[in-house]
Amino acid sequence: MEKQRTDDHEPGPLPSPKKLDRFGFVKQELNNSPEGFTKGRSACEFGREERRIRKWRKMIGVGGSDWKHYVRRKSHVVKRRIRKGIPDCLRGLVWQLISGSRDLLLMNPGVYEQLVIYETSASELDIIRDISRTFPSHVFFQQRHGPGQRSLYNVLKAYSVFDREVGYVQGMGFIAGLLLLYMSEEDAFWLLVALLKGAVHAPMEGLYQAGLPLVQQYLFQFDQLVKEHMPKLGEHFTREMINPSMYASQWFITVFSYSFPFHLALRIWDVFLYEVVKIVFKVGLALLKYCHDDLVKLPFEKLIHALRNFPEDALDPDTLLPMAYTFKVSKRLEELKLEYDKKIGKIVQPPESGGNQKQ
């Protein structure tokens, strides 16, 4: 059948030139963009960054040829380096290596092209409607029916055909958009498949099922963790009738790519691809801990606003992420999952038949 895609239309006019930060986003006048940090770097810091890039190149090998071997031998080194941040020039390649999406691409030649060109999707109109809402301040996605919007449409449409059970869900646009800023359409598609269907692991498997049941589980777990790690804040939330669904749903649905500073979202994604969803819980807890003393004083309306608009100093990855890593949540998340399953009346499988449960 003939495909329906956004390049059937003439591209809109290019937006008027504006100052961009180093990631391609239109600069906010009053905001200290990440580019400011780059300008202020000393020659010593640039030298340190170059050495870091050389270490990463040596670790992954030419085109990623040494990656699997290195991960098997020195997983602790890989984890430490990922937590410090993947060099931006290598980020796209390393994300594909971590997720296993490159293997999926090599095993499925021509599949992406087939999905884009010859298949039709029931979600096409929904995807077109949401395209302009995805990273609207990024130069790649600003032009109406331009190359960025066409690529985003193609990836989302292809996935909605590939996985008809999930199809298209609104939050997927930000994830596909994030990936497209670091890799080609086809690479982005297979990384999306790796996230939602699995390759090395499937950190977002089940996330976009109808009714978002996994998100409901995550919100239950997060609510309990807040009460356990920050009892005073947990009590204040209870008094003010605040629950995580009012402020944290998008954290899990888009892994902080929706409304958080891009430089922070990238650092979280580096870790998310390797350590899966527990980093979302850790970062959420760190945000609340950092702002704890202010949050416990606020009434309902101001509390909701604060939980959706964290101060800039709380969103510095070099401050927030080390704090996030201090939270140990893996074992407790497993216990809370069992508790949630009982709460909703779900039959819990015995360990021998349910050994592949994700953290």
C-alpha positions as CSV (number, residue, x, y, z in Angstrom):
1,M,0.0,0.0,0.0
2,E,1.1,3.6,-0.6
3,K,2.7,5.2,2.4
4,Q,1.4,8.3,4.1
5,R,4.2,10.4,5.6
6,T,4.9,14.0,6.4
7,D,7.1,14.6,3.4
8,D,4.0,14.5,1.2
9,H,3.7,18.2,2.2
10,E,6.0,21.1,1.4
11,P,8.3,22.0,4.2
12,G,7.3,25.1,6.1
13,P,9.6,28.2,6.2
14,L,12.8,28.0,8.2
15,P,12.4,29.6,11.6
16,S,14.2,33.0,12.0
17,P,17.8,32.5,13.3
18,K,18.3,32.6,17.0
19,K,21.1,31.9,19.4
20,L,21.4,28.2,20.1
21,D,23.1,26.3,22.9
22,R,25.7,23.6,22.2
23,F,22.9,21.0,21.8
24,G,20.9,22.9,19.3
25,F,18.2,24.3,21.5
26,V,17.1,28.0,21.3
27,K,18.8,29.7,24.2
28,Q,16.7,31.0,27.0
29,E,17.6,34.6,27.8
30,L,17.6,34.3,31.6
31,N,18.8,30.7,31.8
32,N,22.4,29.7,32.3
33,S,22.6,27.2,29.4
34,P,25.1,24.3,29.4
35,E,27.0,26.2,26.7
36,G,28.0,28.6,29.4
37,F,30.0,25.8,31.1
38,T,31.8,25.1,27.9
39,K,32.9,28.7,27.4
40,G,34.3,28.9,30.9
41,R,36.4,25.7,30.5
42,S,40.1,26.1,31.0
43,A,42.8,24.5,28.7
44,C,43.3,22.0,31.5
45,E,39.7,20.9,31.5
46,F,39.7,20.5,27.7
47,G,42.8,18.4,28.0
48,R,41.1,16.2,30.6
49,E,38.1,15.8,28.3
50,E,40.4,14.7,25.4
51,R,42.0,12.1,27.6
52,R,38.6,10.9,28.6
53,I,37.6,10.5,25.0
54,R,40.8,8.5,24.3
55,K,39.9,6.2,27.1
56,W,36.4,5.6,25.8
57,R,37.7,5.0,22.2
58,K,40.1,2.4,23.5
59,M,37.4,0.8,25.6
60,I,34.9,0.4,22.7
61,G,37.4,-0.3,19.9
62,V,36.9,0.6,16.2
63,G,33.2,0.8,15.5
64,G,32.5,-0.8,18.9
65,S,34.4,-4.0,18.1
66,D,35.9,-4.3,21.7
67,W,32.8,-3.3,23.6
68,K,31.4,-6.7,24.6
69,H,34.8,-8.1,25.6
70,Y,35.5,-5.1,27.7
71,V,32.1,-5.2,29.5
72,R,32.7,-8.9,30.3
73,R,36.1,-8.3,31.7
74,K,35.7,-4.9,33.5
75,S,32.0,-4.2,34.0
76,H,32.9,-2.1,37.2
77,V,35.0,0.2,35.1
78,V,32.3,0.5,32.4
79,K,29.7,1.4,35.1
80,R,31.9,4.0,36.7
81,R,32.7,5.7,33.4
82,I,29.1,5.7,32.3
83,R,28.1,7.3,35.6
84,K,30.6,10.1,34.9
85,G,29.0,10.7,31.5
86,I,29.6,9.4,28.0
87,P,31.6,11.8,25.8
88,D,29.0,13.6,23.6
89,C,30.9,12.8,20.4
90,L,30.6,9.0,21.2
91,R,27.2,9.0,22.8
92,G,25.1,7.8,19.9
93,L,27.4,4.8,19.2
94,V,27.8,3.9,22.9
95,W,24.0,4.0,23.5
96,Q,23.6,1.5,20.6
97,L,26.3,-0.7,22.1
98,I,24.9,-0.7,25.6
99,S,21.3,-1.4,24.4
100,G,22.3,-4.1,21.8
101,S,20.4,-2.2,19.1
102,R,23.3,-2.5,16.6
103,D,22.9,-6.3,16.7
104,L,19.1,-5.9,16.0
105,L,19.9,-3.7,13.0
106,L,22.4,-6.2,11.6
107,M,20.1,-9.1,12.0
108,N,17.2,-7.3,10.3
109,P,18.4,-5.7,7.1
110,G,15.8,-3.9,5.1
111,V,13.1,-4.2,7.8
112,Y,13.0,-0.5,8.7
113,E,12.7,0.6,5.1
114,Q,9.8,-1.9,4.6
115,L,8.0,-0.6,7.6
116,V,8.3,3.0,6.6
117,I,7.6,2.7,2.9
118,Y,5.1,-0.2,2.5
119,E,3.2,-0.5,5.7
120,T,0.4,1.7,7.1
121,S,-0.3,2.5,10.7
122,A,-3.6,3.2,12.5
123,S,-1.6,5.8,14.6
124,E,-0.5,8.0,11.7
125,L,-2.8,10.9,12.4
126,D,-2.0,10.8,16.1
127,I,1.7,10.9,15.3
128,I,1.4,13.8,12.9
129,R,-0.7,15.7,15.5
130,D,2.1,15.4,18.1
131,I,5.2,15.9,15.9
132,S,5.3,19.7,16.4
133,R,5.1,19.3,20.2
134,T,8.3,17.3,20.4
135,F,11.4,19.4,21.4
136,P,9.8,22.5,19.7
137,S,12.8,24.7,20.8
138,H,15.3,22.4,19.0
139,V,16.5,23.6,15.6
140,F,16.3,20.1,14.1
141,F,12.6,19.8,14.9
142,Q,11.4,23.4,14.4
143,Q,10.8,23.5,10.6
144,R,7.2,22.3,9.8
145,H,7.5,19.1,7.7
146,G,11.3,19.7,7.7
147,P,13.9,16.9,7.9
148,G,13.7,16.5,11.7
149,Q,9.9,16.2,11.8
150,R,10.0,13.8,8.8
151,S,12.5,11.6,10.6
152,L,10.6,11.6,13.8
153,Y,7.4,10.7,12.0
154,N,9.1,7.9,10.1
155,V,10.6,6.3,13.3
156,L,7.3,6.5,15.3
157,K,5.2,5.3,12.4
158,A,7.6,2.3,11.8
159,Y,7.5,1.4,15.5
160,S,3.7,1.6,15.6
161,V,3.6,-1.0,12.8
162,F,6.4,-3.2,14.2
163,D,4.7,-3.4,17.6
164,R,0.9,-3.1,16.9
165,E,0.1,-4.1,20.4
166,V,1.6,-0.9,21.7
167,G,1.3,1.2,18.5
168,Y,2.0,4.8,19.4
169,V,1.8,6.5,22.8
170,Q,2.3,10.2,23.2
171,G,5.5,10.0,25.4
172,M,7.3,8.0,22.8
173,G,7.9,11.1,20.7
174,F,10.4,12.6,23.2
175,I,12.3,9.4,23.4
176,A,12.5,9.0,19.6
177,G,13.4,12.7,19.3
178,L,16.2,12.3,21.8
179,L,17.6,9.3,19.9
180,L,17.4,11.1,16.5
181,L,19.7,13.9,17.8
182,Y,22.5,11.2,18.2
183,M,21.9,8.8,15.4
184,S,20.2,8.0,12.0
185,E,16.5,7.1,11.6
186,E,17.2,3.4,11.3
187,D,19.5,3.4,14.3
188,A,17.0,5.3,16.4
189,F,14.2,2.9,15.4
190,W,16.2,-0.2,16.4
191,L,17.2,1.5,19.7
192,L,13.5,2.1,20.4
193,V,12.9,-1.6,19.7
194,A,15.7,-2.5,22.1
195,L,14.2,-0.3,24.8
196,L,10.7,-1.6,24.4
197,K,11.1,-5.2,23.2
198,G,14.6,-6.1,24.3
199,A,18.1,-6.9,23.0
200,V,20.6,-6.9,25.9
201,H,17.7,-6.1,28.2
202,A,14.4,-4.2,27.8
203,P,14.4,-1.3,30.2
204,M,11.0,0.0,29.0
205,E,9.2,-3.2,28.3
206,G,5.5,-3.0,29.1
207,L,5.8,0.8,29.9
208,Y,3.3,1.9,27.2
209,Q,0.7,-0.9,27.5
210,A,-2.9,0.3,27.6
211,G,-3.7,2.0,30.9
212,L,0.0,2.3,31.7
213,P,-0.1,-0.4,34.4
214,L,3.7,-0.4,34.8
215,V,3.7,3.4,35.4
216,Q,1.1,2.8,38.2
217,Q,3.4,0.2,39.7
218,Y,6.4,2.6,39.6
219,L,4.4,5.4,41.2
220,F,3.4,3.1,44.0
221,Q,7.0,2.0,44.6
222,F,8.2,5.6,44.4
223,D,5.6,6.8,47.0
224,Q,6.8,4.1,49.4
225,L,10.5,4.9,48.9
226,V,9.8,8.6,49.6
227,K,8.1,7.7,52.9
228,E,10.9,5.4,53.9
229,H,13.9,7.7,52.9
230,M,12.3,11.0,53.8
231,P,9.6,10.4,56.4
232,K,9.0,14.1,57.2
233,L,8.4,14.9,53.6
234,G,6.3,11.8,53.1
235,E,4.1,12.9,56.0
236,H,3.8,16.4,54.6
237,F,2.8,15.0,51.2
238,T,0.1,12.9,52.9
239,R,-1.2,15.9,54.8
240,E,-1.4,18.0,51.6
241,M,-2.8,15.0,49.7
242,I,0.1,15.0,47.2
243,N,0.8,11.7,45.4
244,P,3.5,10.9,42.8
245,S,1.0,10.8,39.9
246,M,0.7,14.5,40.3
247,Y,4.3,15.2,39.5
248,A,6.3,12.1,38.7
249,S,4.4,10.3,35.9
250,Q,6.4,11.9,33.1
251,W,9.7,11.0,34.9
252,F,9.0,7.4,34.2
253,I,7.1,7.7,30.8
254,T,9.9,9.8,29.2
255,V,12.9,9.1,31.5
256,F,13.2,12.8,32.3
257,S,13.5,13.8,28.6
258,Y,10.2,15.8,28.6
259,S,10.8,18.9,30.7
260,F,14.2,18.6,32.3
261,P,17.3,20.4,31.1
262,F,18.8,18.5,28.1
263,H,22.3,18.2,29.6
264,L,20.8,16.5,32.7
265,A,18.5,14.2,30.6
266,L,21.5,13.0,28.6
267,R,23.5,12.0,31.7
268,I,20.4,10.2,33.1
269,W,20.0,8.4,29.8
270,D,23.6,7.3,29.8
271,V,23.0,5.5,33.1
272,F,19.4,4.4,32.3
273,L,20.5,2.3,29.3
274,Y,23.1,0.5,31.4
275,E,21.4,0.3,34.9
276,V,17.7,0.4,33.7
277,V,14.8,2.0,35.5
278,K,16.3,2.2,39.1
279,I,18.1,5.3,38.1
280,V,14.7,7.1,37.6
281,F,13.8,6.3,41.2
282,K,17.3,7.4,42.4
283,V,17.1,10.7,40.6
284,G,13.6,11.3,41.8
285,L,14.6,10.7,45.4
286,A,17.7,12.9,45.0
287,L,15.6,15.8,43.6
288,L,13.2,15.6,46.6
289,K,16.1,15.3,49.1
290,Y,17.9,18.3,47.6
291,C,14.8,20.4,47.9
292,H,13.5,18.7,51.1
293,D,13.8,21.7,53.5
294,D,11.8,24.0,51.2
295,L,9.2,21.4,50.1
296,V,8.2,20.6,53.7
297,K,7.1,24.2,54.3
298,L,4.9,24.6,51.2
299,P,1.1,24.4,51.1
300,F,-0.6,22.3,48.3
301,E,-0.7,24.8,45.4
302,K,2.9,26.0,45.9
303,L,4.0,22.4,46.5
304,I,2.6,21.2,43.2
305,H,4.3,24.1,41.4
306,A,7.6,23.4,43.1
307,L,7.5,19.7,42.2
308,R,7.0,20.6,38.6
309,N,9.6,23.4,38.5
310,F,12.7,22.5,40.4
311,P,15.3,25.2,40.9
312,E,18.2,25.4,38.5
313,D,20.8,24.5,41.1
314,A,19.0,21.2,41.9
315,L,19.3,20.2,38.2
316,D,23.1,20.3,37.9
317,P,24.0,16.7,37.0
318,D,27.4,17.0,38.8
319,T,25.5,17.7,42.0
320,L,22.3,15.7,41.5
321,L,23.7,12.4,40.2
322,P,26.3,11.7,42.9
323,M,23.4,12.3,45.4
324,A,21.2,9.9,43.4
325,Y,23.9,7.1,43.5
326,T,23.8,7.2,47.3
327,F,20.3,5.7,47.3
328,K,20.3,1.9,47.3
329,V,16.9,0.8,45.9
330,S,17.3,-2.5,44.0
331,K,16.3,-4.9,46.7
332,R,13.5,-2.7,48.0
333,L,12.0,-2.2,44.5
334,E,11.7,-6.0,44.2
335,E,9.9,-6.2,47.6
336,L,7.6,-3.4,46.7
337,K,6.8,-5.0,43.3
338,L,5.6,-8.1,45.1
339,E,3.6,-5.9,47.6
340,Y,2.0,-4.0,44.7
341,D,1.1,-7.3,42.9
342,K,-0.7,-8.5,46.0
343,K,-2.4,-5.1,46.4
344,I,-3.9,-5.3,42.9
345,G,-4.7,-9.0,43.2
346,K,-2.1,-10.1,40.6
347,I,-1.0,-13.8,40.8
348,V,2.7,-13.8,41.8
349,Q,4.7,-16.5,39.9
350,P,7.0,-18.7,42.0
351,P,10.8,-17.7,41.6
352,E,11.6,-20.7,39.4
353,S,9.1,-19.6,36.7
354,G,9.5,-15.9,37.1
355,G,13.2,-15.5,37.3
356,N,13.6,-12.9,34.5
357,Q,11.7,-10.1,36.2
358,K,13.2,-6.7,35.6
359,Q,14.3,-4.4,38.5
